[in-house]
């Protein structure tokens, strides 16, 4: 169990680092990103561990990785190009 927790926290930190280094212009403050990654990974590990039971460490870590990535993706803001409003024609 301790390896699942430690592994999921490290995976969450790795995801946070990758997201912060590649998408820093689309993310909020680094403190939020570096907190959300491990928290999401811990939650994912918890849910996967409860669903599968003990003895499935690789699957639990995959679940932690997926939920951590999903939580970090929720922090993304749209780019300026994506904020265009559609042109309406005045008839």
C-alpha positions, 0 to 999 in steps of 0.5 A: 500500500505504501508503494502505491501511495508513494508511486502515485504522488511521484507520478502526480508530481511528474505530471505536474512538472510536465504540464507546468513546463509545456503548458505554463501559458495556459495554466494557473499558478504553479502552486495550484498545478503542483498541488492538483497533480499529486492530489488527483493521482492520490485520488485515482490510486484510492479509487482504483485500489478500492475497485480492484483490491490489493495486489494490483499495484501496476493497475493502481498506478495507471489509474492514478496516472489517468485521474491525475492527468484528467484533473490537470486537464481541468485546469487548462484555460483556452488560448486567445485564438480559441476565444473568437466570437462567431460573426453574425450577419445583420439582416 
